[in-house]
């Protein structure tokens, strides 16, 4: 294969030429770290035509992950908490592709997209590939839902509505209890926020189901440690535990390590809990591509970089966000939080620009402004510098902060519209199916569904158990 063929093939994969005669800064990952690093570099390098910025991501959108909980509860439209990368960036060359590997010796990235694969060369490489749910810590974790992507939120919401639909016609008490038991494994910030939003979501949709009582719905939050949210101020964690634990049908268990997960079952040291819905939020691990690189890593697999976010053994490689161990002045790593990643991106962009111009990069130093979290039902908690907030005020501050972080007023207005409607009306219970008509027909055939005109008197029966109510399940007092 000659060089022309190679270039043509790489353009077919990502739309990017691998052999451009410019200094190429290759950014892997389209999350906060990757997208904002590219945007800052665009500003810095706008008068440098000899510098090319390339971003490769498996998705063509930037996801505002702190708002993912509200997508699951139906408060936000799933498109409104994301932004197209092509619209967010101006001059960066973008390629939607999966990163399969990195050859540090040859300075090339192996990518695959649209049924093809290829290599992209780089002069500077920025690793912003993020992390994924740790499914190796608990045996059987593949049987639980994860909560990292838009698809995760979408599938979990669909599944919960499906559980209510099935429970509304279920006559056997044990099966109904299992359908209405929801378990979140992991009492960190993500697990607690998800737990709070899901309980609020269920409170809103239960009146639609005539044969489901809120007393029958059970929520459990399982935490292996001695308290939930160990990463935040103890008093705020205590407030969150008290608020969530006081809601109807909720239970928070500490010192409750999960030994194994089976379909519909959670095994604790001295008990087995049956639940149709199990969500794993018990920790994250770096992207497998990062974990496989032959560079120094910490015990969790994060790339160890110096204070400037530069790889110690490979000065052309930089890393930030969830896949990096970035030391603070005291030697401890900075936490994997969105507010840190946003600021890391700015400093990293300036450091690369400095190196391109023969200057020394500067270390990243940042004092946490605070932490915030949602608890559902217009309640939240937060700590801004040394000021603790909780309740409605914290909820309002949290929403305002993340609204202002969303680029572009068109997205901000859409989010404000969603939030306003959510305050005035109940969330809908539309379960959006993703199956094609052919798949649905096969499923009905497998279930023994027979067209009405082919039924005989001997095979027909009462359909009454499958009806949610004479008014179609509409809650009393609710107008159309």
C-alpha positions as CSV (number, residue, x, y, z in Angstrom):
1,X,0.0,0.0,0.0
2,X,1.5,3.3,-1.0
3,X,1.4,6.5,1.0
4,X,-1.5,7.9,-1.0
5,X,-3.6,4.8,-0.2
6,X,-2.7,5.1,3.5
7,X,-3.8,8.7,3.6
8,X,-7.1,8.0,1.7
9,X,-7.9,5.1,4.1
10,X,-7.2,7.2,7.2
11,X,-9.4,10.0,5.8
12,X,-12.2,7.4,5.3
13,X,-11.9,6.3,9.0
14,X,-11.7,9.7,10.8
15,X,-11.6,12.4,8.2
16,X,-8.1,13.3,9.3
17,X,-4.9,13.0,7.3
18,X,-2.2,11.2,9.3
19,X,0.8,12.6,7.3
20,X,0.1,16.3,7.4
21,X,3.4,18.4,7.6
22,X,2.3,20.3,10.7
23,X,2.9,19.9,14.4
24,X,0.0,17.8,15.4
25,X,-1.6,17.8,18.8
26,X,-3.7,14.7,19.1
27,X,-6.4,14.7,21.8
28,X,-8.1,11.4,22.6
29,X,-11.5,11.8,24.3
30,X,-14.4,14.1,23.9
31,X,-15.4,14.7,27.5
32,X,-14.7,17.8,29.6
33,X,-10.9,17.3,29.5
34,X,-10.5,16.6,25.8
35,X,-13.1,19.1,24.5
36,X,-12.0,22.0,26.7
37,X,-8.3,21.4,26.1
38,X,-9.0,21.6,22.3
39,X,-11.0,24.8,22.7
40,X,-8.3,26.5,24.8
41,X,-5.6,25.4,22.3
42,X,-7.7,26.9,19.4
43,X,-7.5,30.3,21.1
44,X,-3.8,30.0,21.8
45,X,-2.8,28.7,18.4
46,X,-5.1,30.7,16.2
47,X,-2.1,32.6,14.7
48,X,0.0,29.5,14.3
49,X,-1.0,27.8,11.0
50,X,1.8,25.3,11.5
51,X,0.0,23.7,14.4
52,X,-2.9,21.3,13.8
53,X,-5.3,20.2,16.6
54,X,-7.1,16.9,16.2
55,X,-9.7,15.5,18.5
56,X,-10.8,11.8,18.3
57,X,-13.8,10.6,20.3
58,X,-16.2,7.7,20.1
59,X,-19.1,10.1,20.4
60,X,-19.7,13.3,18.5
61,X,-21.1,15.1,21.5
62,X,-19.8,16.6,24.8
63,X,-21.9,15.2,27.7
64,X,-22.6,17.4,30.8
65,X,-22.3,14.4,33.1
66,X,-23.6,16.2,36.3
67,X,-27.0,16.5,34.6
68,X,-27.2,12.9,33.6
69,X,-29.2,12.0,36.8
70,X,-32.0,14.4,35.6
71,X,-32.1,12.7,32.2
72,X,-32.8,9.4,33.9
73,X,-35.6,10.9,36.0
74,X,-37.1,12.6,33.0
75,X,-36.5,16.1,34.2
76,X,-34.2,16.9,31.2
77,X,-34.5,15.8,27.6
78,X,-31.6,13.5,26.8
79,X,-30.3,15.9,24.1
80,X,-30.3,19.0,26.2
81,X,-27.5,17.9,28.5
82,X,-25.1,17.3,25.5
83,X,-23.5,19.5,22.9
84,X,-22.2,18.5,19.4
85,X,-18.4,18.6,19.4
86,X,-18.4,20.0,15.9
87,X,-20.4,23.0,17.0
88,X,-18.4,23.4,20.2
89,X,-15.1,23.6,18.4
90,X,-14.1,26.0,15.6
91,X,-10.9,24.9,14.0
92,X,-10.1,21.6,15.6
93,X,-10.3,18.6,13.2
94,X,-12.7,16.1,14.7
95,X,-12.9,12.4,14.0
96,X,-15.6,10.1,15.4
97,X,-13.7,6.9,16.0
98,X,-12.9,4.3,18.7
99,X,-9.3,4.3,20.0
100,X,-8.0,0.7,19.8
101,X,-4.4,1.3,21.0
102,X,-1.4,3.6,21.1
103,X,2.1,2.8,19.8
104,X,4.3,5.1,21.9
105,X,7.4,4.2,20.0
106,X,6.1,5.1,16.6
107,X,3.9,7.9,17.9
108,X,0.7,6.6,16.3
109,X,-2.8,6.0,17.5
110,X,-4.8,3.0,16.2
111,X,-8.4,3.9,15.5
112,X,-11.4,2.2,14.0
113,X,-14.7,3.7,12.6
114,X,-17.3,3.0,10.0
115,X,-16.0,-0.6,9.5
116,X,-12.4,0.5,8.8
117,X,-9.3,1.0,10.8
118,X,-6.2,3.1,10.5
119,X,-3.4,4.9,12.2
120,X,-3.0,8.6,13.1
121,X,0.4,10.1,13.9
122,X,1.0,12.8,16.5
123,X,3.7,15.1,17.9
124,X,1.9,15.7,21.2
125,X,-0.7,13.3,22.6
126,X,-3.3,14.3,25.2
127,X,-5.0,11.5,27.0
128,X,-8.5,12.4,28.1
129,X,-10.2,9.1,27.7
130,X,-11.9,9.2,31.1
131,X,-12.9,6.1,33.1
132,X,-15.5,3.4,33.2
133,X,-17.4,1.6,35.9
134,X,-15.3,-0.9,37.8
135,X,-16.9,-4.3,37.0
136,X,-14.0,-6.4,38.3
137,X,-14.5,-5.6,42.0
138,X,-17.7,-7.5,42.5
139,X,-18.3,-10.9,40.8
140,X,-21.3,-10.8,38.5
141,X,-21.2,-7.0,38.0
142,X,-22.2,-7.5,34.4
143,X,-25.7,-8.3,35.7
144,X,-26.1,-4.8,37.0
145,X,-26.9,-1.5,35.3
146,X,-24.1,1.0,35.0
147,X,-24.5,4.8,35.0
148,X,-21.8,6.6,32.9
149,X,-23.4,7.4,29.5
150,X,-26.6,8.8,28.0
151,X,-27.5,5.2,26.9
152,X,-27.1,4.1,30.6
153,X,-29.6,6.7,31.7
154,X,-31.9,6.0,28.9
155,X,-31.9,2.2,29.5
156,X,-32.3,2.5,33.2
157,X,-35.3,4.8,32.8
158,X,-36.9,2.4,30.3
159,X,-36.3,-0.5,32.6
160,X,-37.8,1.1,35.7
161,X,-41.0,2.0,33.8
162,X,-41.1,-1.5,32.5
163,X,-40.9,-2.8,36.1
164,X,-43.9,-0.7,37.0
165,X,-45.8,-1.9,34.0
166,X,-45.2,-5.5,34.9
167,X,-45.9,-4.9,38.6
168,X,-49.2,-3.3,37.8
169,X,-50.5,-6.6,36.5
170,X,-48.5,-9.0,38.6
171,X,-50.6,-11.1,41.0
172,X,-47.9,-13.1,42.8
173,X,-46.7,-11.1,45.8
174,X,-43.1,-12.3,45.8
175,X,-42.6,-11.5,42.1
176,X,-44.2,-8.1,42.6
177,X,-42.0,-7.3,45.5
178,X,-38.9,-8.1,43.4
179,X,-40.2,-5.9,40.5
180,X,-40.6,-3.0,42.9
181,X,-37.2,-3.3,44.7
182,X,-34.5,-1.0,43.4
183,X,-30.9,-1.3,44.7
184,X,-28.0,1.1,44.2
185,X,-24.6,-0.4,45.0
186,X,-22.1,2.3,46.1
187,X,-22.7,5.2,48.5
188,X,-20.3,7.7,46.9
189,X,-21.4,10.9,45.4
190,X,-22.6,9.3,42.2
191,X,-24.6,6.6,43.9
192,X,-26.2,9.0,46.3
193,X,-27.3,11.5,43.6
194,X,-28.7,8.7,41.5
195,X,-30.5,7.3,44.6
196,X,-32.1,10.6,45.3
197,X,-33.2,11.3,41.8
198,X,-34.7,7.8,41.3
199,X,-36.7,8.0,44.5
200,X,-38.1,11.3,43.4
201,X,-38.9,9.9,40.0
202,X,-40.8,6.9,41.5
203,X,-42.8,9.2,43.8
204,X,-44.0,11.1,40.7
205,X,-44.9,8.1,38.5
206,X,-46.4,5.8,41.0
207,X,-49.9,7.4,40.8
208,X,-50.1,6.4,37.2
209,X,-50.3,2.8,38.2
210,X,-53.6,1.8,39.8
211,X,-52.4,-1.5,41.2
212,X,-49.1,-0.3,42.6
213,X,-48.9,1.4,46.0
214,X,-46.0,3.6,47.0
215,X,-45.8,1.4,50.2
216,X,-44.8,-1.5,48.0
217,X,-41.9,0.2,46.4
218,X,-38.5,-0.4,48.1
219,X,-35.2,1.4,47.6
220,X,-31.9,0.3,49.1
221,X,-28.5,2.1,49.0
222,X,-25.6,-0.3,49.9
223,X,-22.3,1.2,51.0
224,X,-19.3,-1.0,52.1
225,X,-17.8,1.8,54.2
226,X,-18.9,3.3,57.5
227,X,-20.7,6.3,55.9
228,X,-22.1,7.4,52.6
229,X,-20.3,10.1,50.6
230,X,-16.9,9.8,52.3
231,X,-15.5,12.4,49.9
232,X,-17.5,15.3,51.3
233,X,-17.9,17.1,54.6
234,X,-19.2,14.7,57.3
235,X,-22.0,17.1,58.3
236,X,-23.3,17.3,54.7
237,X,-23.0,13.6,54.3
238,X,-25.1,13.2,57.5
239,X,-27.7,15.6,56.1
240,X,-27.9,13.6,52.9
241,X,-28.3,10.3,54.8
242,X,-30.9,11.7,57.1
243,X,-32.9,13.2,54.2
244,X,-32.8,10.1,51.9
245,X,-33.2,7.6,54.7
246,X,-36.4,9.5,55.9
247,X,-38.1,9.1,52.5
248,X,-40.9,6.5,52.1
249,X,-39.6,3.0,51.4
250,X,-35.9,3.9,51.4
251,X,-33.1,2.2,53.4
252,X,-29.5,3.1,53.6
253,X,-27.1,0.4,54.7
254,X,-23.5,1.0,55.6
255,X,-21.0,-1.8,56.3
256,X,-22.8,-3.7,53.6
257,X,-20.2,-5.0,51.2
258,X,-21.7,-6.9,48.2
259,X,-20.2,-10.3,47.7
260,X,-21.7,-11.2,44.3
261,X,-24.4,-10.2,41.9
262,X,-26.7,-12.6,40.0
263,X,-29.6,-11.7,37.7
264,X,-32.2,-10.4,40.1
265,X,-30.1,-11.1,43.2
266,X,-27.6,-9.4,45.4
267,X,-25.5,-11.5,47.8
268,X,-24.4,-9.8,51.0
269,X,-22.3,-11.6,53.7
270,X,-25.4,-12.7,55.6
271,X,-28.3,-12.0,53.3
272,X,-29.5,-12.3,49.7
273,X,-31.7,-9.5,48.4
274,X,-34.0,-10.1,45.4
275,X,-34.4,-7.0,43.1
276,X,-35.2,-6.6,39.5
277,X,-33.2,-3.4,39.3
278,X,-29.6,-3.3,40.4
279,X,-27.4,-0.3,39.6
280,X,-23.6,-0.5,40.1
281,X,-22.0,2.8,41.2
282,X,-19.2,1.5,43.3
283,X,-16.1,2.9,41.7
284,X,-14.4,3.6,38.4
285,X,-11.3,2.4,36.6
286,X,-9.3,4.2,33.8
287,X,-10.1,3.4,30.1
288,X,-8.5,0.0,29.1
289,X,-6.4,1.8,26.4
290,X,-4.8,3.8,29.1
291,X,-4.4,0.8,31.4
292,X,-2.4,-1.0,28.7
293,X,0.2,1.7,28.1
294,X,3.8,0.9,29.1
295,X,4.2,3.9,31.4
296,X,4.1,4.5,35.1
297,X,0.7,4.0,36.6
298,X,-0.7,4.0,40.2
299,X,-2.3,1.0,41.8
300,X,-5.7,1.9,40.2
301,X,-4.3,2.2,36.7
302,X,-4.1,6.0,36.3
303,X,-1.2,7.4,34.4
304,X,1.2,9.1,36.8
305,X,2.1,12.5,35.4
306,X,4.1,15.4,37.0
307,X,2.5,18.6,38.2
308,X,2.4,19.9,34.7
309,X,0.3,16.9,33.6
310,X,3.2,15.6,31.5
311,X,4.1,11.9,31.4
312,X,7.4,11.4,33.1
313,X,8.9,8.9,30.7
314,X,7.2,10.2,27.6
315,X,7.4,14.1,27.5
316,X,5.3,14.2,24.3
317,X,2.4,12.5,26.2
318,X,0.0,14.5,28.5
319,X,-2.9,13.3,30.6
320,X,-5.8,14.8,32.6
321,X,-9.1,14.0,34.1
322,X,-10.3,10.6,35.3
323,X,-7.4,8.6,33.6
324,X,-4.6,10.6,35.2
325,X,-2.9,10.8,38.6
326,X,-2.1,14.5,38.9
327,X,-0.2,15.4,42.1
328,X,-1.2,18.4,44.2
329,X,1.6,20.3,46.0
330,X,1.2,18.0,49.0
331,X,1.7,15.0,46.8
332,X,-1.8,13.7,46.9
333,X,-3.8,13.3,43.7
334,X,-6.4,15.8,42.7
335,X,-9.9,14.3,42.9
336,X,-11.7,13.2,39.7
337,X,-14.2,16.0,39.6
338,X,-15.6,18.0,36.7
339,X,-14.5,21.3,38.2
340,X,-10.9,20.1,38.4
341,X,-11.0,18.7,34.9
342,X,-12.2,21.9,33.4
343,X,-9.3,23.8,35.0
344,X,-6.8,21.1,34.2
345,X,-7.7,21.5,30.5
346,X,-6.9,25.2,30.6
347,X,-3.5,24.8,32.2
348,X,-2.6,21.8,30.0
349,X,-3.4,23.8,26.9
350,X,-1.2,26.6,28.1
351,X,1.6,24.1,28.9
352,X,1.6,22.5,25.5
353,X,1.6,26.0,23.9
354,X,4.6,26.9,26.1
355,X,6.5,23.8,25.1
356,X,5.8,24.6,21.4
357,X,7.4,28.0,22.0
358,X,10.4,26.8,23.9
359,X,9.2,27.7,27.4
360,X,8.8,25.6,30.5
361,X,5.4,24.3,31.4
362,X,3.9,25.3,34.8
363,X,2.4,22.9,37.4
364,X,-1.3,22.7,37.9
365,X,-2.4,24.2,41.3
366,X,-6.0,24.5,42.3
367,X,-7.9,24.7,45.5
368,X,-11.3,23.1,45.4
369,X,-14.1,25.6,45.4
370,X,-16.5,23.1,46.9
371,X,-18.7,20.1,46.1
372,X,-22.4,19.9,45.3
373,X,-24.9,17.1,44.9
374,X,-28.6,16.6,44.1
375,X,-30.9,14.6,46.4
376,X,-34.1,14.9,44.3
377,X,-37.3,16.7,45.2
378,X,-35.7,20.1,44.8
379,X,-33.2,19.3,47.6
380,X,-29.4,19.3,47.4
381,X,-26.3,19.8,49.4
382,X,-23.1,21.8,48.8
383,X,-20.0,23.3,50.2
384,X,-18.7,26.5,48.7
385,X,-15.3,27.3,50.2
386,X,-16.1,26.9,53.9
387,X,-19.8,27.7,53.6
388,X,-22.2,24.7,53.9
389,X,-25.5,24.8,52.0
390,X,-28.3,22.3,52.0
391,X,-32.0,22.1,51.0
392,X,-33.7,24.2,48.4
393,X,-30.9,26.9,48.3
394,X,-28.2,24.4,47.6
395,X,-30.4,22.9,44.9
396,X,-30.9,26.3,43.2
397,X,-27.1,27.1,43.4
398,X,-26.2,23.7,42.0
399,X,-28.6,24.1,39.0
400,X,-27.4,27.7,38.3
401,X,-23.8,26.7,38.4
402,X,-24.2,23.8,35.9
403,X,-26.5,25.9,33.7
404,X,-23.8,28.5,33.3
405,X,-21.2,25.7,32.5
406,X,-23.2,24.6,29.5
407,X,-21.8,26.4,26.4
408,X,-24.3,28.4,24.3
409,X,-27.5,30.1,25.2
410,X,-29.6,27.9,23.0
411,X,-28.8,24.9,25.2
412,X,-29.2,26.9,28.4
413,X,-32.7,28.0,27.3
414,X,-33.7,24.5,26.5
415,X,-32.5,23.3,29.9
416,X,-34.4,26.1,31.7
417,X,-37.5,25.2,29.8
418,X,-37.2,21.5,30.8
419,X,-36.7,22.5,34.4
420,X,-39.7,24.8,34.4
421,X,-42.0,22.2,32.9
422,X,-40.7,19.6,35.4
423,X,-41.8,21.9,38.3
424,X,-45.3,22.3,36.9
425,X,-46.1,18.8,35.6
426,X,-45.5,15.2,36.3
427,X,-42.8,13.4,34.3
428,X,-44.2,11.2,31.5
429,X,-44.0,7.4,31.6
430,X,-43.2,6.9,27.9
431,X,-41.0,3.8,27.5
432,X,-39.3,4.3,24.2
433,X,-38.7,1.0,22.5
434,X,-35.6,0.6,20.3
435,X,-36.7,-2.6,18.5
436,X,-37.5,-2.7,14.8
437,X,-40.9,-3.9,13.7
438,X,-39.4,-7.3,12.7
439,X,-37.9,-7.8,16.2
440,X,-41.3,-7.0,17.7
441,X,-43.1,-9.5,15.5
442,X,-40.7,-12.2,16.4
443,X,-41.1,-11.4,20.1
444,X,-44.9,-11.6,19.9
445,X,-44.7,-14.9,18.0
446,X,-42.4,-16.3,20.7
447,X,-44.8,-15.1,23.4
448,X,-47.7,-16.9,21.7
449,X,-49.5,-13.8,20.5
450,X,-52.3,-14.6,18.0
451,X,-54.1,-12.2,15.8
452,X,-57.6,-11.4,16.9
453,X,-59.3,-12.9,13.8
454,X,-57.5,-16.2,14.4
455,X,-58.5,-16.8,18.0
456,X,-61.0,-19.6,18.8
457,X,-63.3,-19.8,21.8
458,X,-61.1,-22.4,23.4
459,X,-58.0,-20.2,23.4
460,X,-59.5,-16.8,24.3
461,X,-59.4,-15.7,28.0
462,X,-60.0,-12.7,30.1
463,X,-57.6,-9.9,29.6
464,X,-58.6,-8.2,32.8
465,X,-55.4,-8.9,34.7
466,X,-53.4,-7.1,32.1
467,X,-55.4,-3.8,32.3
468,X,-53.9,-1.1,34.5
469,X,-57.3,0.4,35.3
470,X,-60.5,1.5,33.6
471,X,-59.1,4.9,32.8
472,X,-55.9,3.5,31.3
473,X,-53.8,3.9,34.5
474,X,-54.3,7.7,34.7
475,X,-54.0,8.8,38.3
476,X,-57.1,10.1,39.9
477,X,-57.5,13.9,39.7
478,X,-55.1,14.0,36.7
479,X,-56.6,15.6,33.6
480,X,-55.5,14.6,30.1
